[in-house]
């Protein structure tokens, strides 16, 4: 852990659990008080701690801005305004809570309880999950659970961490959200606003999960609730998993069981009121699974980085530690000692099968061209080169 910049700063350790690593915060109470305003049901206790034992270290930079050094990051943040600094500390506290030995499954997701039943909202980044969950939680009979990190207990209950919703600014044009910001903001800067919701659950509250929703805010499609088959829901959850399993097989088993047991749906809307009406109607009908098929593909994930293409003479072979596993129509690669999984599309799967015999990108492209005679050989070689570069970057293949 980096310790630069801490000389001369008076720091106090604070812990939410004696088993967990503490935060080191300055004696100035401004940051700690701002943090506690965004937490409900947490009890931070003073502890003695050295910097090398800390979960995160905060120090004031200048003009009310803060730098955070975290054990989850290889370098300190830049100078953050107060709400953004609190956001960084809450992220560390959330991850530490997931690792606290309670056997919790962590997902990057939002969740709201309706009538005591939790609806989990997942989907692509910047899909509007936070604003929709906050808006939904303002409805009668609704309770806010989370908007960023969801903890799921071994018996599949959604457990709140008691963290206030964090709205990204500027807000979408929704009068309810603007009213919440105007009357209930507990902390705000130019990037984020934490707001108080009377219906928010405190830390430790649990709700049985009713359904898993893939949420998408799209203006190019009428509001709809569509079918979300298990083979589409499983990769969504795997991409959002925050828990580091001992093996990828454990991750697949845990999330496959969750996916198969619970009702699933794909919620598409541009206006929160329309989405809420669809969700309420679905719940009133008993969460039926005979929903219409989706007309649009799921929103794409972020594009993979553009890596240098392999040279013609390089010979690639499978990494012997990598295993392949199929689950329904999905195919994955994983290393047994690792917790990460790589989903394979059909071309990547075909490439992996061909790599049973080591070869160069030219050798592999020649074989692939026989399988896809209607595709230009140059396009096949380019796609294979890109895929091999990604495989090599992730350690799935080795160069001989």
C-alpha positions in Angstrom: 0.0 0.0 0.0 1.2 3.5 -0.9 1.9 5.7 2.1 3.2 8.8 0.4 1.6 12.1 1.6 0.7 10.8 5.1 3.6 12.3 6.9 2.4 14.9 9.5 -1.3 14.0 9.1 -3.1 13.0 12.3 -5.1 9.9 11.5 -7.7 7.9 13.5 -8.7 4.4 12.7 -12.4 3.6 12.4 -13.9 0.1 12.0 -17.4 -1.2 11.5 -16.3 -4.7 12.5 -13.4 -5.8 14.7 -12.7 -8.5 12.1 -12.4 -6.0 9.3 -9.6 -3.7 8.3 -10.3 -0.1 9.5 -10.5 3.2 7.7 -7.9 5.8 8.5 -9.5 9.3 8.5 -8.1 12.7 9.5 -8.9 14.1 13.0 -11.0 16.7 11.2 -14.5 15.3 11.6 -15.9 16.7 8.3 -15.2 13.6 6.3 -16.4 11.1 8.9 -19.6 13.0 9.6 -20.3 13.2 5.8 -19.7 9.5 5.5 -22.1 8.7 8.4 -24.8 10.8 6.9 -24.9 8.4 4.0 -25.0 5.2 6.1 -27.9 3.9 8.1 -27.4 1.2 10.8 -23.6 1.3 10.7 -21.6 1.7 13.9 -18.1 3.0 13.3 -15.9 2.4 16.3 -12.5 4.0 17.0 -9.6 1.6 16.8 -5.8 1.7 16.7 -4.3 0.9 13.3 -1.2 1.3 11.3 -1.4 2.5 7.6 -0.3 -0.8 6.3 -3.3 -2.5 8.1 -6.0 0.0 6.7 -8.7 -0.7 4.3 -8.5 2.9 3.0 -6.7 6.0 4.0 -8.1 9.5 3.5 -6.1 12.7 3.6 -7.1 16.3 2.8 -5.6 17.5 -0.4 -6.6 21.2 -0.7 -9.7 23.4 -0.7 -12.0 20.8 0.8 -10.8 18.0 -1.5 -9.6 14.6 -0.5 -7.2 11.9 -1.7 -8.1 8.3 -1.0 -5.6 5.4 -0.9 -7.3 2.1 -1.0 -6.1 -1.5 -0.7 -8.3 -2.2 -3.8 -6.4 0.3 -6.0 -2.8 0.5 -7.0 -2.6 4.2 -6.6 -4.3 7.0 -4.7 -7.2 8.9 -6.2 -6.9 12.5 -7.5 -8.2 15.3 -5.3 -11.9 14.5 -4.9 -14.8 16.7 -3.7 -16.4 15.6 -0.5 -19.3 13.6 -1.9 -17.0 11.8 -4.4 -14.5 11.0 -1.6 -17.4 9.6 0.5 -18.4 7.5 -2.6 -14.9 6.0 -2.8 -14.9 5.1 1.0 -18.4 3.6 0.7 -17.2 1.4 -2.2 -14.3 0.1 -0.1 -16.6 -0.5 2.9 -19.1 -2.4 0.7 -16.4 -4.7 -0.7 -14.9 -5.3 2.8 -18.4 -6.1 4.1 -18.8 -8.7 1.3 -15.5 -10.3 2.4 -16.4 -10.3 6.1 -17.0 -14.0 6.3 -20.8 -14.0 6.1 -20.8 -16.0 2.9 -22.5 -13.2 0.9 -22.8 -13.1 -2.8 -22.0 -9.6 -4.1 -23.5 -8.2 -7.3 -23.1 -4.8 -8.9 -26.9 -4.2 -9.0 -29.7 -2.2 -7.6 -32.6 -3.6 -5.6 -36.0 -2.4 -4.3 -38.5 -4.3 -2.2 -42.2 -4.1 -3.2 -44.5 -5.5 -0.6 -41.6 -7.0 1.2 -40.3 -8.8 -2.0 -37.0 -7.7 -3.5 -36.6 -7.0 -7.2 -33.0 -7.1 -8.4 -32.1 -4.7 -11.2 -29.0 -5.5 -13.3 -27.9 -4.6 -16.8 -25.2 -2.6 -18.7 -23.4 0.3 -17.2 -25.1 3.7 -17.3 -28.4 2.0 -18.0 -30.1 4.2 -15.4 -30.5 1.6 -12.6 -29.8 4.1 -9.8 -32.3 6.7 -10.9 -35.0 4.1 -11.6 -34.4 2.3 -8.3 -34.6 5.6 -6.4 -37.7 6.6 -8.2 -39.3 3.2 -7.6 -38.4 3.3 -3.9 -40.4 6.6 -3.6 -43.6 4.6 -4.5 -46.1 3.6 -1.8 -45.2 0.3 -0.1 -41.7 0.3 -1.6 -38.4 0.0 0.3 -35.0 1.0 -1.1 -32.3 -1.7 -0.7 -29.3 -0.6 -2.7 -28.3 1.1 -6.0 -24.8 -0.2 -6.5 -23.7 -3.2 -4.4 -26.2 -5.9 -3.6 -25.5 -8.5 -1.0 -27.3 -11.9 -1.4 -27.4 -14.3 1.6 -26.9 -18.1 1.1 -30.7 -18.5 1.3 -31.2 -16.0 -1.5 -32.3 -12.9 0.4 -31.3 -9.4 -0.6 -29.5 -7.8 2.3 -29.3 -4.0 2.6 -26.0 -2.3 3.5 -27.9 0.8 4.6 -26.3 3.0 2.0 -28.2 6.1 0.8 -29.0 6.2 -2.9 -26.4 8.1 -4.9 -27.7 10.1 -7.8 -25.4 11.0 -10.7 -25.7 14.7 -11.7 -27.2 16.2 -13.7 -30.5 14.4 -13.0 -32.7 13.1 -15.7 -35.9 15.2 -16.2 -38.0 13.4 -13.5 -40.0 15.6 -11.1 -39.9 13.0 -8.3 -36.1 12.8 -8.4 -35.8 16.5 -8.5 -38.1 16.8 -5.5 -36.0 14.3 -3.6 -32.8 16.2 -4.5 -34.3 19.5 -3.4 -35.7 18.2 -0.1 -33.6 15.3 0.9 -30.0 15.7 -0.2 -27.7 14.7 2.6 -24.4 15.3 0.6 -23.8 16.8 -2.8 -21.0 18.0 -5.1 -20.9 18.6 -8.8 -20.9 14.9 -9.6 -23.0 13.1 -7.1 -25.8 13.7 -4.6 -26.7 11.3 -1.8 -30.4 11.6 -0.9 -32.5 10.5 2.1 -35.4 8.1 1.5 -37.7 7.4 4.4 -38.3 4.0 2.9 -34.6 3.0 2.8 -33.8 -0.2 4.7 -31.1 -0.1 7.4 -27.9 -2.1 7.3 -28.6 -5.8 7.8 -32.3 -5.7 6.8 -33.2 -8.7 4.5 -35.9 -9.3 1.9 -36.6 -12.5 -0.1 -35.8 -12.0 -3.8 -38.9 -12.1 -6.0 -37.3 -11.7 -9.4 -34.2 -10.7 -11.4 -34.7 -7.9 -13.9 -32.4 -6.8 -16.8 -33.1 -3.1 -16.8 -32.6 -0.9 -19.9 -33.5 2.7 -20.5 -34.1 3.0 -24.2 -36.0 5.6 -26.2 -36.0 3.5 -29.4 -38.4 0.9 -28.1 -41.9 1.0 -26.5 -42.0 0.3 -22.8 -42.2 -3.5 -22.4 -41.6 -6.4 -20.0 -40.1 -9.2 -22.0 -38.8 -12.7 -21.5 -35.3 -13.2 -20.1 -34.2 -16.8 -20.6 -31.7 -18.3 -18.3 -29.0 -18.4 -20.9 -29.3 -14.6 -21.2 -29.6 -13.9 -17.5 -26.6 -16.0 -16.4 -24.0 -14.0 -18.3 -25.5 -10.8 -17.1 -25.1 -11.9 -13.5 -21.6 -13.3 -14.0 -20.5 -9.9 -15.4 -21.8 -8.1 -12.4 -20.4 -10.5 -9.8 -18.2 -8.8 -7.1 -17.5 -12.0 -5.1 -14.2 -13.7 -5.7 -15.0 -17.4 -5.7 -12.3 -19.9 -5.0 -13.0 -21.4 -8.5 -15.0 -20.3 -11.5 -17.0 -23.5 -11.2 -18.4 -22.3 -7.8 -19.4 -19.0 -9.4 -21.3 -20.8 -12.2 -23.0 -23.2 -9.8 -24.1 -20.4 -7.4 -25.4 -18.1 -10.1 -27.0 -20.9 -12.2 -29.0 -22.0 -9.2 -30.1 -18.4 -8.5 -31.0 -17.8 -12.1 -33.0 -21.0 -12.5 -34.9 -20.7 -9.3 -36.1 -17.1 -9.6 -38.5 -15.4 -12.1 -36.7 -13.3 -14.7 -37.7 -10.5 -17.0 -36.2 -7.8 -19.2 -37.7 -4.4 -18.4 -37.3 -1.7 -21.2 -38.5 1.8 -20.7 -37.5 5.4 -21.2 -39.9 6.9 -18.6 -39.8 5.6 -15.0 -43.6 5.8 -14.6 -44.1 3.4 -17.5 -41.5 1.0 -16.1 -43.1 1.1 -12.6 -46.5 0.4 -14.1 -45.3 -2.6 -15.9 -43.5 -4.0 -12.9 -46.5 -3.4 -10.6 -48.8 -5.2 -13.1 -46.4 -8.2 -13.4 -46.2 -8.5 -9.6 -50.0 -8.4 -9.3 -50.2 -11.2 -11.8 -47.9 -13.4 -9.7 -44.7 -12.9 -11.8 -45.7 -15.2 -14.7 -42.8 -16.4 -16.9 -44.8 -16.7 -20.2 -43.7 -13.2 -21.2 -43.4 -12.3 -24.9 -40.0 -12.8 -26.5 -37.7 -9.7 -26.8 -37.7 -7.9 -30.1 -34.3 -6.2 -29.5 -30.9 -7.7 -28.5 -29.6 -6.9 -25.1 -27.7 -3.7 -24.9 -24.0 -4.3 -25.8 -21.3 -4.5 -23.3 -18.3 -2.2 -23.5 -16.0 -3.0 -26.4 -12.8 -5.0 -25.7 -9.6 -3.0 -26.0 -7.8 -2.9 -29.3 -4.7 -5.0 -28.8 -1.7 -5.5 -31.2 -2.4 -8.3 -33.6 -0.2 -11.5 -33.4 2.7 -11.8 -35.8 2.4 -14.3 -38.6 5.2 -16.5 -37.2 3.9 -16.7 -33.6 2.6 -20.2 -32.6 -0.2 -20.2 -30.0 -1.2 -23.1 -27.7 -3.8 -23.5 -25.0 -2.7 -22.7 -21.4 -2.8 -26.1 -19.8 -4.4 -24.6 -16.6 -7.4 -23.3 -18.5 -10.6 -25.4 -18.6 -13.8 -25.1 -20.7 -17.3 -25.5 -19.3 -20.7 -25.4 -21.0 -23.9 -24.3 -19.3 -26.9 -24.6 -21.6 -26.0 -22.6 -24.7 -23.2 -20.7 -22.9 -19.6 -21.7 -23.1 -16.9 -20.4 -20.6 -13.2 -20.7 -20.0 -11.7 -20.5 -16.6 -8.6 -21.3 -14.6 -9.3 -23.4 -11.5 -7.2 -21.3 -9.2 -8.9 -18.1 -10.4 -12.3 -16.6 -9.9 -12.7 -15.0 -13.3 -14.6 -16.4 -16.3 -14.5 -15.6 -20.0 -17.7 -16.1 -22.0 -17.0 -17.4 -25.5 -19.0 -16.4 -28.6 -19.3 -19.0 -31.4 -16.1 -17.8 -33.2 -14.1 -17.8 -30.0 -15.4 -21.2 -29.1 -14.4 -22.5 -32.5 -10.9 -21.0 -32.1 -10.5 -22.7 -28.8 -11.4 -26.0 -30.2 -8.9 -25.6 -33.1 -6.2 -24.7 -30.5 -6.2 -28.3 -29.4 -3.3 -28.4 -31.9 -1.0 -25.3 -31.6 -0.9 -23.0 -34.6 -0.3 -19.6 -35.9 -3.0 -17.1 -36.8 -2.4 -17.9 -40.5 -2.8 -21.6 -39.9 -6.0 -21.1 -37.9 -7.4 -18.6 -40.4 -6.9 -21.2 -43.2 -8.9 -23.8 -41.3 -11.6 -21.3 -40.3 -12.0 -20.1 -43.9 -13.1 -23.7 -44.9 -15.8 -23.5 -42.2 -17.0 -20.1 -43.4 -16.6 -20.0 -47.2 -18.9 -17.0 -47.5 -16.7 -14.8 -45.3 -13.7 -13.0 -46.8 -10.4 -14.6 -45.7 -9.0 -11.2 -44.7 -12.0 -10.6 -42.4 -11.5 -14.1 -40.8 -7.8 -13.4 -40.2 -8.5 -10.0 -38.6 -11.2 -11.4 -36.3 -9.1 -14.4 -35.3 -6.1 -12.1 -34.7 -8.2 -9.9 -32.4 -9.5 -12.9 -30.5 -6.0 -14.5 -30.1 -4.7 -11.2 -28.8 -7.4 -11.1 -26.2 -6.8 -14.7 -25.2 -3.1 -14.0 -24.8 -3.8 -10.8 -22.8 -5.9 -12.8 -20.4 -3.4 -15.7 -20.1 -5.7 -18.2 -21.7 -3.1 -19.1 -24.4 0.6 -19.1 -24.5 3.2 -18.4 -27.2 5.5 -21.3 -28.0 
